[in-house]
Structures are given as structure tokens and as C-alpha cells.
Amino acid sequence: MVSTEWLRKTELFGTLSESQLNTILAHSEGKSCVEGQTIFKQGDEANHIYILIEGLVELSVKAEEKFGLLTSKVEKGGEAFGMPSLIESFLYNVTATCSKPSKLLVINAGRLKMEMEKDPKMGLEIMKKLAYIYFNRINELRLGVSNLFKVFKFKTS
């Protein structure tokens, strides 16, 4: 398992107090995954949020049920994924697959949501970080699409 000191260095929980971090750890467990293992699939009910401890997780989206498009990689310790577990409709919007052996912190999202309701300050801090992470990932995706158009010399205006 991980410590509160480690959890404080993650992108999602860095602004929380020691007691709030302990609360999160109380509803968490460690998990090891092998290369090629699917952690969750796009459209599955989102019951957990994940923090990468080590390894590499690829997030992909199915397009027309024909092929998957890689949207991003989770490759730095402390990065979060599975965040739709905290946002309505509570369905994963990507498929998460381990690209190499990985260790994850798995947080029970139902319990976390209950704790966020009990401690609105903690809830606000987590949701602010969640919005920031999504904003950055959308911008990275936009940049990738823009660069793809440049490679194929599509006219975008």
C-alpha cells in the first residue's frame, strides 16, 4: 500500500490534509496488473478511481465499435484515471489497459463520494483538481488532433 506522504504527491489529492488522505486510504487497496490486462472497459459502470503507482496504462476510445483510438497514456506515478466514477453518468468513457506490468491504487468511488459529501471542503478540492486534470487532457488531445491534421496537410479553415 502507499503512505499519506505519497498520496499527497498525486495530481488529484495534493491539497488535502493528513486526515483527509487517511480517509481516502481507508477506502483504497493496492492492485497489480499484468501487461495486456484490461482494467475497465468503455461503457462499464464506474465504481473505482485509480492512481498509477508504477507502470503504464493506455486509455483508448472505441470508434464505431470497429477500432480503438488511443487518447492518452497514464505513465507517471501519481496520475489519476477512472475519474468518471466521480461524475454523472458514472460510466467509464474510455477503456484502460496495462501496456506493461503496473501497480495501482484502487479507490472505492462510492465511499469516496460519501466522504466528499460529509466533508465538502475535501469534495471541493478534489473536484477542482478533477476539472483541472480534464481540462489539461482535453487540451493535450486537441493538440494531438491539430498535429495530426498538419501531418496529413488537411486544410482546417
Backbone as ProteinMPNN parsed JSONL, in Angstrom:
{"seq_chain_A": "MVSTEWLRKTELFGTLSESQLNTILAHSEGKSCVEGQTIFKQGDEANHIYILIEGLVELSVKAEEKFGLLTSKVEKGGEAFGMPSLIESFLYNVTATCSKPSKLLVINAGRLKMEMEKDPKMGLEIMKKLAYIYFNRINELRLGVSNLFKVFKFKTS", "coords_chain_A": {"N_chain_A": [[0.846, -1.185, 0.0], [0.275, 2.377, -0.093], [1.603, 5.45, 1.328], [0.362, 8.302, 3.225], [1.989, 10.418, 2.69], [2.974, 9.808, 0.117], [0.534, 9.811, -1.275], [-0.165, 12.487, -1.092], [1.432, 13.595, -3.015], [0.231, 13.057, -5.397], [-1.608, 13.861, -8.425], [-4.306, 14.371, -7.984], [-4.915, 14.516, -5.24], [-3.284, 16.301, -3.879], [-3.737, 18.65, -2.365], [-4.967, 18.03, -0.021], [-5.619, 17.458, 3.516], [-3.806, 15.689, 6.123], [-5.563, 14.013, 7.612], [-7.702, 13.813, 5.814], [-6.436, 12.496, 3.695], [-5.838, 10.086, 4.97], [-8.439, 9.139, 5.276], [-9.117, 8.639, 2.606], [-7.25, 6.619, 2.01], [-8.226, 4.632, 3.659], [-10.304, 3.622, 2.215], [-9.192, 2.335, 0.107], [-7.176, 0.132, -1.958], [-4.285, -1.755, -2.911], [-3.321, -2.87, -6.182], [-2.048, -5.168, -8.514], [-1.273, -5.404, -11.954], [-1.02, -7.248, -14.98], [0.83, -7.075, -18.071], [-1.143, -6.142, -20.825], [-3.555, -6.548, -19.547], [-6.937, -5.681, -19.103], [-8.287, -3.053, -17.343], [-10.668, -1.629, -16.998], [-13.576, -1.265, -19.097], [-14.744, 0.864, -21.722], [-17.895, 2.253, -21.194], [-18.545, 0.564, -19.086], [-19.892, 0.33, -15.756], [-18.812, 2.8, -13.552], [-17.043, 2.337, -10.803], [-14.743, 2.704, -9.382], [-11.894, 4.76, -8.766], [-8.644, 5.286, -10.009], [-5.173, 5.393, -9.197], [-2.08, 5.64, -10.606], [0.643, 3.831, -9.506], [3.023, 2.66, -10.364], [4.188, 1.837, -13.671], [2.438, 1.49, -16.802], [-0.436, 2.675, -18.314], [-2.762, 2.562, -20.879], [-5.234, 4.622, -22.297], [-8.071, 4.284, -24.19], [-10.474, 4.894, -26.821], [-13.355, 3.484, -28.207], [-14.22, 3.593, -31.576], [-17.02, 3.705, -33.399], [-17.315, 1.012, -32.813], [-15.421, -0.4, -34.24], [-12.643, 0.034, -34.186], [-10.064, 0.91, -31.818], [-9.089, 4.057, -30.552], [-6.204, 5.494, -29.35], [-6.245, 7.61, -26.667], [-4.856, 8.73, -24.543], [-1.989, 8.314, -22.363], [-1.265, 6.948, -19.216], [1.359, 7.374, -17.354], [3.029, 8.34, -15.389], [3.875, 8.051, -12.016], [1.348, 8.631, -9.649], [-0.525, 9.754, -11.295], [-3.981, 10.095, -12.109], [-6.801, 8.087, -13.115], [-9.913, 6.877, -14.496], [-11.78, 8.629, -13.664], [-14.509, 9.229, -14.271], [-15.935, 7.887, -12.364], [-16.561, 9.615, -10.394], [-18.263, 11.406, -11.498], [-21.415, 12.162, -12.909], [-22.461, 10.394, -15.655], [-21.544, 8.226, -14.311], [-20.209, 6.226, -15.73], [-17.528, 4.595, -17.309], [-15.644, 6.358, -19.706], [-13.675, 5.608, -21.406], [-11.485, 2.887, -22.371], [-9.309, 1.205, -20.244], [-6.12, -0.1, -20.319], [-3.404, -2.094, -19.31], [-0.167, -1.486, -20.409], [2.235, -2.377, -19.736], [3.556, -4.325, -17.006], [1.927, -3.22, -14.064], [1.325, -1.238, -11.104], [-1.314, -0.278, -9.068], [-3.268, 2.089, -7.205], [-6.354, 1.519, -5.976], [-9.352, 3.066, -5.557], [-12.335, 3.072, -3.806], [-15.004, 4.418, -5.274], [-17.66, 4.986, -4.524], [-17.549, 5.082, -1.721], [-15.711, 7.161, -1.484], [-17.191, 9.295, -2.584], [-19.202, 9.497, -0.638], [-17.653, 10.33, 1.55], [-16.794, 12.775, 0.544], [-19.189, 14.162, 0.516], [-19.681, 14.306, 3.246], [-17.55, 15.863, 4.034], [-17.388, 18.7, 2.742], [-15.349, 20.549, 2.044], [-13.157, 18.931, 1.393], [-14.36, 17.605, -0.746], [-14.744, 19.733, -2.555], [-12.07, 20.466, -3.092], [-11.109, 18.109, -4.335], [-12.809, 17.992, -6.583], [-12.099, 20.379, -7.879], [-9.458, 19.799, -8.625], [-9.969, 17.613, -10.248], [-11.392, 18.802, -12.383], [-9.342, 20.416, -13.394], [-7.49, 18.47, -14.253], [-8.985, 17.157, -16.269], [-9.343, 19.343, -18.026], [-6.684, 19.843, -18.835], [-6.1, 17.388, -20.093], [-7.927, 17.394, -22.195], [-6.966, 19.573, -23.648], [-4.447, 18.525, -24.395], [-5.316, 16.451, -26.051], [-6.608, 17.922, -28.065], [-4.395, 19.271, -29.142], [-2.991, 17.088, -30.142], [-4.78, 16.2, -32.161], [-4.775, 18.45, -33.804], [-2.09, 18.445, -34.612], [-2.109, 16.057, -36.023], [-3.726, 16.713, -38.203], [-1.985, 18.54, -39.408], [0.119, 16.862, -40.168], [-1.086, 15.343, -42.162], [-1.712, 17.339, -43.796], [-4.262, 18.535, -43.95], [-6.662, 20.95, -44.715], [-7.689, 23.221, -42.381], [-9.243, 25.458, -42.146]], "CA_chain_A": [[0.0, 0.0, 0.0], [1.011, 3.64, -0.148], [1.503, 6.3, 2.515], [-0.277, 9.6, 3.014], [3.014, 11.273, 2.087], [2.952, 9.521, -1.32], [-0.763, 10.23, -1.804], [-0.141, 13.947, -1.167], [2.176, 13.963, -4.228], [-0.538, 12.712, -6.583], [-2.227, 15.018, -9.074], [-5.689, 14.578, -7.554], [-5.098, 14.674, -3.797], [-2.16, 17.073, -3.343], [-4.093, 19.769, -1.483], [-5.748, 17.528, 1.115], [-4.975, 17.337, 4.826], [-3.398, 14.344, 6.54], [-6.739, 13.216, 7.988], [-8.452, 13.53, 4.583], [-5.675, 11.476, 2.976], [-6.065, 8.824, 5.689], [-9.792, 8.702, 4.933], [-9.055, 8.062, 1.261], [-6.522, 5.346, 2.088], [-9.083, 3.648, 4.32], [-11.227, 3.091, 1.212], [-8.343, 2.015, -1.033], [-6.352, -1.071, -1.902], [-3.316, -1.878, -3.983], [-3.618, -3.898, -7.181], [-1.042, -5.37, -9.54], [-1.838, -5.803, -13.239], [-0.045, -7.753, -15.941], [0.789, -6.452, -19.387], [-2.291, -6.556, -21.633], [-4.768, -6.673, -18.731], [-7.913, -4.596, -19.156], [-8.694, -2.641, -16.002], [-12.096, -1.421, -17.209], [-13.939, -1.017, -20.493], [-15.63, 1.979, -22.041], [-19.302, 1.902, -21.009], [-18.74, -0.144, -17.818], [-20.235, 1.135, -14.591], [-17.585, 3.332, -12.948], [-17.108, 2.168, -9.359], [-13.445, 2.952, -8.761], [-10.937, 5.691, -9.35], [-7.341, 4.648, -9.955], [-3.969, 6.206, -9.201], [-0.944, 4.825, -11.016], [1.817, 3.81, -8.621], [4.096, 2.486, -11.347], [3.779, 1.09, -14.851], [1.921, 2.245, -17.939], [-1.817, 2.357, -18.659], [-3.241, 3.287, -22.051], [-6.661, 4.91, -22.319], [-8.496, 4.321, -25.587], [-11.903, 5.055, -27.084], [-13.851, 2.735, -29.361], [-14.853, 4.413, -32.605], [-17.953, 2.921, -34.221], [-17.134, -0.403, -32.476], [-14.541, -1.041, -35.209], [-11.256, 0.104, -33.751], [-9.836, 1.786, -30.676], [-8.17, 5.178, -30.72], [-5.5, 5.833, -28.128], [-6.48, 9.014, -26.318], [-3.773, 9.193, -23.673], [-1.255, 7.326, -21.576], [-1.018, 7.263, -17.81], [2.681, 6.776, -17.223], [3.763, 8.911, -14.261], [3.323, 7.716, -10.715], [0.501, 9.678, -9.083], [-1.568, 10.185, -12.232], [-5.297, 9.508, -11.858], [-7.678, 7.741, -14.224], [-11.178, 6.321, -13.997], [-12.442, 9.735, -12.981], [-15.975, 9.256, -14.386], [-16.547, 7.301, -11.17], [-16.979, 10.721, -9.533], [-19.061, 12.323, -12.304], [-22.543, 11.529, -13.589], [-23.339, 9.26, -15.572], [-20.843, 7.173, -13.59], [-19.784, 5.201, -16.679], [-16.198, 4.879, -17.86], [-15.737, 6.864, -21.077], [-12.553, 5.035, -22.138], [-11.026, 1.578, -21.922], [-7.975, 1.299, -19.645], [-5.374, -1.347, -20.498], [-1.996, -2.026, -18.904], [0.766, -1.718, -21.509], [3.321, -3.125, -19.112], [3.133, -4.621, -15.63], [1.629, -1.964, -13.368], [0.765, -1.251, -9.755], [-2.34, 0.761, -8.976], [-4.06, 2.305, -6.006], [-7.757, 1.447, -6.39], [-10.149, 3.756, -4.544], [-13.773, 2.835, -3.909], [-15.592, 5.727, -5.586], [-18.877, 5.181, -3.729], [-17.125, 5.507, -0.384], [-15.096, 8.482, -1.617], [-18.273, 10.273, -2.764], [-19.835, 9.678, 0.672], [-16.735, 11.148, 2.357], [-16.813, 14.123, -0.029], [-20.427, 14.791, 0.977], [-19.51, 14.584, 4.675], [-16.514, 16.887, 4.163], [-17.487, 19.469, 1.498], [-14.068, 21.166, 1.688], [-12.417, 17.881, 0.69], [-15.047, 17.398, -2.013], [-14.452, 20.853, -3.443], [-10.665, 20.365, -3.511], [-10.995, 17.001, -5.29], [-13.49, 18.344, -7.831], [-11.285, 21.395, -8.555], [-8.338, 19.085, -9.249], [-10.546, 16.784, -11.31], [-11.658, 19.699, -13.509], [-8.037, 20.824, -13.912], [-6.932, 17.32, -14.972], [-9.763, 17.004, -17.501], [-9.031, 20.481, -18.894], [-5.361, 19.601, -19.42], [-6.151, 16.244, -21.012], [-8.641, 17.837, -23.408], [-6.032, 20.402, -24.414], [-3.461, 17.624, -25.0], [-5.995, 15.758, -27.14], [-6.782, 18.91, -29.146], [-3.09, 19.481, -29.761], [-2.708, 15.888, -30.925], [-5.624, 16.219, -33.359], [-4.253, 19.533, -34.641], [-0.841, 17.96, -35.208], [-2.475, 15.026, -36.997], [-4.159, 17.433, -39.404], [-0.794, 19.108, -40.035], [0.861, 15.768, -40.795], [-1.779, 14.955, -43.389], [-1.909, 18.589, -44.541], [-5.667, 18.879, -44.14], [-6.963, 22.361, -44.536], [-8.581, 23.304, -41.207], [-10.04, 26.699, -42.105]], "C_chain_A": [[0.886, 1.241, 0.0], [0.773, 4.44, 1.132], [0.741, 7.579, 2.187], [0.707, 10.566, 2.365], [3.039, 11.074, 0.56], [1.658, 10.051, -1.94], [-0.828, 11.753, -1.971], [0.57, 14.423, -2.436], [1.417, 13.638, -5.511], [-1.233, 13.939, -7.148], [-3.619, 15.332, -8.536], [-5.828, 14.954, -6.082], [-4.051, 15.551, -3.118], [-2.505, 18.171, -2.359], [-4.833, 19.325, -0.218], [-4.925, 17.429, 2.391], [-4.616, 15.877, 5.111], [-4.613, 13.471, 6.876], [-7.589, 12.879, 6.764], [-7.755, 12.452, 3.756], [-5.842, 10.109, 3.639], [-7.449, 8.261, 5.39], [-9.804, 8.036, 3.564], [-8.361, 6.702, 1.296], [-7.352, 4.251, 2.752], [-10.05, 2.983, 3.344], [-10.482, 2.673, -0.055], [-7.645, 0.678, -0.839], [-5.388, -1.063, -3.08], [-3.711, -3.002, -4.925], [-2.461, -3.96, -8.167], [-1.724, -5.883, -10.795], [-0.717, -6.28, -14.152], [-0.194, -7.02, -17.264], [-0.376, -7.028, -20.194], [-3.598, -6.666, -20.867], [-5.652, -5.444, -18.884], [-8.374, -4.306, -17.735], [-10.191, -2.355, -15.985], [-12.315, -1.096, -18.672], [-14.857, 0.195, -20.603], [-17.071, 1.492, -21.925], [-19.583, 1.123, -19.738], [-19.169, 0.836, -16.735], [-18.952, 1.531, -13.869], [-17.7, 3.303, -11.424], [-15.816, 2.502, -8.633], [-12.702, 4.059, -9.507], [-9.561, 5.093, -9.081], [-6.233, 5.692, -9.941], [-2.82, 5.263, -9.576], [0.179, 4.954, -9.996], [3.065, 3.657, -9.496], [3.576, 1.654, -12.509], [3.313, 2.014, -15.958], [0.52, 1.746, -18.269], [-2.21, 3.208, -19.858], [-4.747, 3.427, -21.972], [-7.071, 5.056, -23.775], [-10.015, 4.398, -25.674], [-12.255, 4.216, -28.298], [-14.551, 3.693, -30.305], [-15.706, 3.511, -33.474], [-17.805, 1.417, -34.0], [-16.19, -1.14, -33.42], [-13.09, -1.049, -34.752], [-11.137, 1.074, -32.587], [-8.829, 2.86, -31.003], [-7.53, 5.479, -29.372], [-5.718, 7.315, -27.838], [-5.385, 9.565, -25.416], [-3.125, 8.013, -22.976], [-1.12, 7.851, -20.156], [0.303, 6.578, -17.496], [3.513, 7.322, -16.072], [3.086, 8.482, -12.965], [2.534, 8.889, -10.16], [-0.574, 10.176, -10.017], [-2.853, 9.403, -11.969], [-5.977, 9.133, -13.168], [-8.891, 7.018, -13.653], [-12.018, 7.376, -13.31], [-13.944, 9.834, -13.211], [-16.689, 8.587, -13.209], [-17.025, 8.378, -10.201], [-17.925, 11.684, -10.236], [-20.22, 11.559, -12.946], [-22.226, 11.391, -15.052], [-22.739, 8.058, -14.867], [-20.571, 5.959, -14.474], [-18.405, 5.589, -17.197], [-16.337, 5.286, -19.315], [-14.567, 6.42, -21.95], [-12.341, 3.605, -21.659], [-9.606, 1.749, -21.417], [-7.309, -0.07, -19.71], [-3.931, -1.14, -20.062], [-1.119, -2.365, -20.1], [2.05, -2.37, -21.031], [2.883, -3.426, -17.682], [3.018, -3.326, -14.819], [1.114, -2.224, -11.961], [-0.143, -0.044, -9.639], [-2.851, 0.889, -7.55], [-5.499, 2.393, -6.485], [-8.604, 2.011, -5.251], [-11.624, 3.5, -4.815], [-14.47, 4.188, -4.081], [-16.863, 6.002, -4.788], [-18.554, 5.689, -2.336], [-16.519, 6.909, -0.431], [-16.165, 9.558, -1.777], [-18.987, 10.54, -1.436], [-18.964, 10.567, 1.563], [-16.707, 12.592, 1.863], [-18.075, 14.869, 0.387], [-20.338, 15.162, 2.456], [-18.539, 15.739, 4.911], [-16.487, 17.703, 2.862], [-16.192, 20.163, 1.08], [-13.21, 20.159, 0.923], [-13.032, 17.653, -0.69], [-14.746, 18.488, -3.02], [-13.017, 20.775, -3.964], [-10.481, 19.256, -4.551], [-11.635, 17.383, -6.617], [-12.738, 19.444, -8.586], [-10.111, 20.734, -9.281], [-8.822, 18.241, -10.422], [-10.816, 17.626, -12.56], [-10.351, 20.123, -14.171], [-7.413, 19.703, -14.754], [-7.659, 17.13, -16.299], [-9.432, 18.112, -18.498], [-7.69, 20.258, -19.594], [-5.379, 18.446, -20.411], [-6.896, 16.592, -22.296], [-7.722, 18.689, -24.267], [-4.948, 19.554, -25.086], [-4.068, 16.893, -26.191], [-6.204, 16.687, -28.323], [-5.475, 19.153, -29.883], [-2.718, 18.286, -30.636], [-3.504, 15.845, -32.217], [-5.124, 17.292, -34.318], [-2.969, 19.095, -35.345], [-1.099, 16.88, -36.249], [-2.923, 15.67, -38.303], [-2.96, 18.019, -40.147], [0.01, 18.04, -40.77], [0.237, 15.393, -42.126], [-2.149, 16.154, -44.25], [-3.371, 18.854, -44.905], [-5.822, 20.375, -43.948], [-7.999, 22.471, -43.426], [-9.388, 24.582, -41.178], [-10.906, 26.834, -43.33]], "O_chain_A": [[2.11, 1.142, 0.085], [-0.134, 4.145, 1.911], [0.507, 7.896, 1.021], [0.311, 11.431, 1.584], [3.117, 12.042, -0.196], [1.685, 10.669, -3.004], [-1.477, 12.248, -2.892], [0.333, 15.543, -2.886], [1.912, 13.916, -6.604], [-1.427, 14.933, -6.448], [-4.062, 16.476, -8.633], [-6.776, 15.649, -5.716], [-3.947, 15.54, -1.892], [-1.643, 18.588, -1.585], [-5.274, 20.164, 0.567], [-3.699, 17.328, 2.352], [-5.069, 14.962, 4.424], [-4.675, 12.313, 6.463], [-8.14, 11.781, 6.68], [-8.417, 11.589, 3.18], [-5.971, 9.094, 2.954], [-7.615, 7.048, 5.265], [-10.427, 6.99, 3.383], [-8.832, 5.745, 0.682], [-7.193, 3.072, 2.436], [-10.559, 1.897, 3.62], [-11.051, 2.655, -1.147], [-7.535, 0.162, 0.273], [-5.647, -0.442, -4.11], [-4.356, -3.968, -4.518], [-1.954, -2.927, -8.604], [-2.643, -6.698, -10.721], [0.402, -5.769, -14.096], [-1.232, -6.416, -17.536], [-0.572, -8.243, -20.242], [-4.65, -6.858, -21.476], [-5.179, -4.31, -18.805], [-8.8, -5.208, -17.015], [-10.901, -2.781, -15.074], [-11.395, -0.709, -19.392], [-15.634, 0.499, -19.698], [-17.431, 0.455, -22.482], [-20.741, 1.02, -19.332], [-18.847, 2.023, -16.792], [-18.099, 0.683, -13.606], [-18.375, 4.143, -10.83], [-15.793, 2.575, -7.404], [-12.872, 4.253, -10.71], [-9.342, 4.466, -8.045], [-6.335, 6.736, -10.586], [-2.618, 4.227, -8.943], [0.609, 6.06, -9.668], [4.024, 4.42, -9.381], [2.643, 0.865, -12.355], [3.735, 3.167, -16.045], [0.308, 0.552, -18.478], [-2.016, 4.423, -19.858], [-5.454, 2.48, -21.627], [-6.491, 5.855, -24.511], [-10.736, 4.027, -24.748], [-11.542, 4.231, -29.301], [-15.376, 4.505, -29.885], [-15.191, 2.659, -34.197], [-18.128, 0.626, -34.887], [-16.15, -2.37, -33.412], [-12.391, -2.047, -34.922], [-11.987, 1.943, -32.39], [-7.823, 2.597, -31.662], [-8.223, 5.693, -28.377], [-5.409, 8.169, -28.669], [-5.028, 10.738, -25.516], [-3.627, 6.889, -22.992], [-0.891, 9.039, -19.931], [0.366, 5.354, -17.385], [4.601, 6.812, -15.806], [1.863, 8.548, -12.843], [3.005, 10.026, -10.199], [-1.449, 10.936, -9.603], [-2.822, 8.214, -11.65], [-5.763, 9.772, -14.198], [-8.902, 6.604, -12.494], [-12.866, 7.062, -12.476], [-14.622, 10.475, -12.408], [-17.906, 8.705, -13.072], [-17.804, 8.094, -9.29], [-18.349, 12.675, -9.642], [-20.04, 10.455, -13.459], [-21.709, 12.353, -15.619], [-23.349, 6.989, -14.826], [-20.685, 4.815, -14.033], [-18.142, 6.756, -17.486], [-17.059, 4.643, -20.077], [-14.479, 6.815, -23.113], [-12.937, 3.168, -20.674], [-8.782, 2.372, -22.087], [-7.849, -1.065, -19.228], [-3.309, -0.133, -20.402], [-1.299, -3.405, -20.733], [2.851, -2.854, -21.831], [1.922, -2.827, -17.199], [3.889, -2.458, -14.878], [0.549, -3.278, -11.667], [0.204, 1.062, -10.053], [-2.864, -0.079, -6.79], [-5.829, 3.246, -7.309], [-8.579, 1.502, -4.13], [-12.099, 3.694, -5.934], [-14.519, 4.995, -3.153], [-17.114, 7.147, -4.412], [-19.199, 6.608, -1.831], [-16.767, 7.737, 0.445], [-16.061, 10.624, -1.17], [-19.339, 11.683, -1.142], [-19.475, 11.452, 2.249], [-16.609, 13.524, 2.661], [-18.035, 16.082, 0.591], [-20.853, 16.2, 2.874], [-18.686, 16.499, 5.868], [-15.668, 17.439, 1.981], [-15.954, 20.35, -0.114], [-12.602, 20.508, -0.089], [-12.315, 17.524, -1.683], [-14.518, 18.211, -4.197], [-12.777, 20.995, -5.152], [-9.773, 19.447, -5.54], [-11.06, 17.123, -7.673], [-12.739, 19.444, -9.817], [-9.812, 21.078, -10.424], [-8.164, 18.165, -11.46], [-10.501, 17.202, -13.672], [-10.274, 20.18, -15.399], [-6.875, 19.955, -15.832], [-7.021, 16.961, -17.338], [-9.259, 17.844, -19.686], [-7.576, 20.46, -20.803], [-4.739, 18.52, -21.46], [-6.523, 16.125, -23.372], [-7.703, 18.54, -25.489], [-4.568, 19.831, -26.223], [-3.415, 16.732, -27.221], [-5.998, 16.284, -29.468], [-5.455, 19.23, -31.111], [-2.192, 18.453, -31.736], [-2.962, 15.491, -33.264], [-5.059, 17.057, -35.525], [-2.79, 19.348, -36.536], [-0.385, 16.797, -37.248], [-2.543, 15.221, -39.385], [-2.921, 17.999, -41.377], [0.521, 18.282, -41.863], [0.944, 15.153, -43.105], [-2.803, 16.021, -45.285], [-3.683, 19.327, -45.997], [-5.166, 20.974, -43.096], [-9.073, 21.877, -43.521], [-10.168, 24.776, -40.245], [-11.639, 27.814, -43.463]]}, "name": "protein", "num_of_chains": 1, "seq": "MVSTEWLRKTELFGTLSESQLNTILAHSEGKSCVEGQTIFKQGDEANHIYILIEGLVELSVKAEEKFGLLTSKVEKGGEAFGMPSLIESFLYNVTATCSKPSKLLVINAGRLKMEMEKDPKMGLEIMKKLAYIYFNRINELRLGVSNLFKVFKFKTS"}
